[in-house]
Amino acid sequence: MNLWVGPGMHMVIWPMRKETFANITVVFHSSRFEEGWDTYGDPDELKACVAGLHPTVSQFVMSIEDWRMYVLRDREPIKDWSKGRVTLLGDAAHPMLQYLAQGACMAMEDAVCLADSVAANQADLVSAFQAYQQQRYIRTARIQLTARLYGHVYHAKGATADLRNHFLQSKTPAQIFESMAWIYE
């Protein structure tokens, strides 16, 4: 996987299908808003966003014929997502931005925790849901807020971008991975 960050945007490229295909994701700030999951992006808007950036970024973007546009949203973390015999999990309980790539991971963790809680409290689903929520909300809130922070860091400009670059250049890959170990342990 390769990640390029820049003012108001970032691009991630990762190989697929035994490196015969690449998935390219470009995230940038736009004033355009359209609901739904089947909206095409504007090629001119994307090309203008990457103009003057690293040649590799421009080369990849110029190779894209069409792509989908998705509006990214999150919300402040909440402590309560269960009411009586109803509970939520995944994005319904804690929608998060994609900067840590943890949305689906948190939903899977929720499902395991919820199943365990229900198995331990089969006679009382209200208590099972409360226990599940209590066990999950701090971790999911931390992921939500950290993802939001990473978005600001990725898309920084000026002194903030210089600080980001200085910080990343002063760390080894092992140190950077270690700083994120809390997500994966």
C-alpha positions as CSV (number, residue, x, y, z in Angstrom):
1,M,0.0,0.0,0.0
2,N,1.2,3.5,-0.7
3,L,-0.2,6.7,0.8
4,W,0.3,10.2,-0.4
5,V,-0.9,13.1,1.7
6,G,-1.2,16.7,0.8
7,P,-3.2,19.9,1.4
8,G,-6.8,19.1,1.5
9,M,-6.4,15.6,0.1
10,H,-4.8,12.1,0.3
11,M,-4.4,9.2,-2.1
12,V,-4.1,5.5,-1.2
13,I,-3.1,2.9,-3.7
14,W,-2.9,-0.8,-3.0
15,P,-2.3,-3.7,-5.3
16,M,-5.0,-6.4,-5.8
17,R,-5.3,-9.6,-7.8
18,K,-1.7,-10.6,-7.4
19,E,-0.6,-7.1,-8.3
20,T,-2.3,-7.1,-11.7
21,F,-4.8,-4.5,-10.6
22,A,-4.6,-1.4,-8.4
23,N,-7.3,0.1,-6.3
24,I,-6.9,3.9,-6.1
25,T,-8.7,6.0,-3.5
26,V,-8.5,9.8,-3.6
27,V,-10.0,11.7,-0.7
28,F,-10.3,15.5,-1.1
29,H,-12.4,18.4,0.1
30,S,-15.2,19.3,-2.3
31,S,-18.1,21.7,-2.1
32,R,-20.1,19.2,-4.2
33,F,-22.6,17.1,-2.2
34,E,-24.7,14.3,-3.6
35,E,-26.4,11.6,-1.6
36,G,-26.1,8.0,-2.4
37,W,-23.5,5.4,-3.3
38,D,-23.6,5.4,-7.1
39,T,-22.5,8.9,-8.0
40,Y,-19.8,9.5,-10.5
41,G,-17.0,12.0,-9.6
42,D,-16.1,15.0,-11.7
43,P,-12.8,14.3,-13.5
44,D,-11.9,18.0,-13.8
45,E,-12.5,18.6,-10.0
46,L,-10.2,15.7,-9.2
47,K,-7.5,16.7,-11.6
48,A,-7.6,20.3,-10.3
49,C,-7.2,18.9,-6.7
50,V,-3.9,17.0,-7.6
51,A,-2.5,19.7,-9.9
52,G,1.1,20.5,-8.8
53,L,1.4,17.5,-6.4
54,H,3.9,14.7,-6.7
55,P,4.2,13.4,-10.3
56,T,3.2,9.9,-9.2
57,V,-0.1,11.2,-7.8
58,S,-0.9,13.1,-11.0
59,Q,0.1,10.1,-13.1
60,F,-2.3,7.7,-11.3
61,V,-5.1,10.3,-11.3
62,M,-4.7,10.9,-15.0
63,S,-5.0,7.2,-15.6
64,I,-8.5,7.0,-14.0
65,E,-11.3,6.9,-16.5
66,D,-14.2,7.1,-14.1
67,W,-14.7,6.7,-10.4
68,R,-17.4,6.9,-7.7
69,M,-17.8,9.8,-5.4
70,Y,-18.8,9.2,-1.8
71,V,-19.7,11.8,0.8
72,L,-17.8,11.0,4.1
73,R,-19.5,11.6,7.4
74,D,-19.2,10.8,11.0
75,R,-20.6,12.1,14.2
76,E,-19.6,12.7,17.8
77,P,-19.2,9.5,19.7
78,I,-22.2,8.6,21.9
79,K,-22.3,6.4,25.0
80,D,-25.8,5.0,24.6
81,W,-26.8,3.0,21.5
82,S,-29.1,0.5,23.2
83,K,-32.6,1.1,24.3
84,G,-34.5,-1.8,25.9
85,R,-34.4,-4.8,23.6
86,V,-32.9,-2.9,20.7
87,T,-29.3,-2.2,20.1
88,L,-27.1,-1.0,17.3
89,L,-23.7,-2.0,16.0
90,G,-21.2,-0.8,13.4
91,D,-21.8,2.5,11.7
92,A,-25.3,2.7,13.1
93,A,-23.8,2.9,16.6
94,H,-20.6,4.7,15.8
95,P,-20.1,6.0,12.3
96,M,-16.5,6.9,11.6
97,L,-14.4,8.4,8.9
98,Q,-12.2,6.1,6.9
99,Y,-8.8,7.4,7.8
100,L,-7.9,4.4,10.0
101,A,-9.8,1.9,7.8
102,Q,-11.6,0.6,10.9
103,G,-15.3,0.9,10.1
104,A,-15.9,-2.7,9.1
105,C,-13.4,-3.9,11.7
106,M,-15.3,-2.2,14.5
107,A,-18.6,-3.7,13.2
108,M,-17.0,-7.2,13.3
109,E,-15.7,-6.6,16.8
110,D,-19.1,-5.3,17.9
111,A,-20.7,-8.5,16.5
112,V,-18.4,-10.8,18.5
113,C,-18.8,-8.8,21.6
114,L,-22.6,-8.6,21.2
115,A,-22.8,-12.4,20.6
116,D,-20.7,-13.1,23.7
117,S,-22.8,-10.7,25.8
118,V,-26.1,-12.3,24.6
119,A,-24.7,-15.8,25.3
120,A,-23.7,-14.7,28.8
121,N,-27.1,-13.0,29.5
122,Q,-29.6,-15.0,27.4
123,A,-32.4,-14.5,29.9
124,D,-32.0,-10.7,30.0
125,L,-31.4,-9.1,26.6
126,V,-31.6,-5.6,28.0
127,S,-28.7,-6.3,30.4
128,A,-26.8,-8.1,27.6
129,F,-27.2,-5.1,25.3
130,Q,-26.1,-2.7,28.1
131,A,-23.1,-4.8,28.8
132,Y,-22.1,-5.0,25.2
133,Q,-22.5,-1.2,24.8
134,Q,-20.5,-0.6,28.0
135,Q,-17.7,-2.8,26.8
136,R,-17.5,-1.2,23.3
137,Y,-18.1,2.5,23.5
138,I,-14.7,3.7,24.8
139,R,-12.8,1.8,22.1
140,T,-15.1,2.8,19.3
141,A,-15.1,6.4,20.5
142,R,-11.3,6.4,20.5
143,I,-11.2,5.0,16.9
144,Q,-13.8,7.5,15.8
145,L,-11.9,10.5,17.2
146,T,-8.5,9.2,16.1
147,A,-9.8,8.7,12.6
148,R,-11.0,12.3,12.5
149,L,-7.6,13.5,13.8
150,Y,-5.8,11.5,11.1
151,G,-8.0,13.3,8.5
152,H,-6.8,16.6,9.7
153,V,-3.2,15.4,9.8
154,Y,-3.4,13.8,6.3
155,H,-4.9,16.9,4.8
156,A,-2.8,19.5,6.6
157,K,-1.1,22.4,5.0
158,G,1.4,25.0,6.3
159,A,3.0,24.6,9.7
160,T,0.8,21.6,10.5
161,A,1.9,19.8,7.4
162,D,5.5,20.6,8.2
163,L,5.1,19.3,11.7
164,R,3.5,16.1,10.4
165,N,6.3,15.6,7.9
166,H,8.9,16.2,10.6
167,F,7.3,13.8,13.0
168,L,7.0,11.0,10.4
169,Q,10.5,11.5,9.1
170,S,11.8,11.2,12.7
171,K,10.2,7.8,13.2
172,T,11.2,4.4,11.9
173,P,8.4,2.3,10.3
174,A,8.5,0.0,13.4
175,Q,7.9,3.0,15.7
176,I,5.0,4.2,13.6
177,F,3.5,0.7,13.6
178,E,4.0,0.5,17.4
179,S,2.2,3.8,17.9
180,M,-0.9,2.2,16.3
181,A,-0.6,-1.2,18.0
182,W,-3.5,-0.3,20.3
183,I,-5.8,-0.6,17.3
184,Y,-4.8,-4.2,16.4
185,E,-4.0,-5.8,19.7
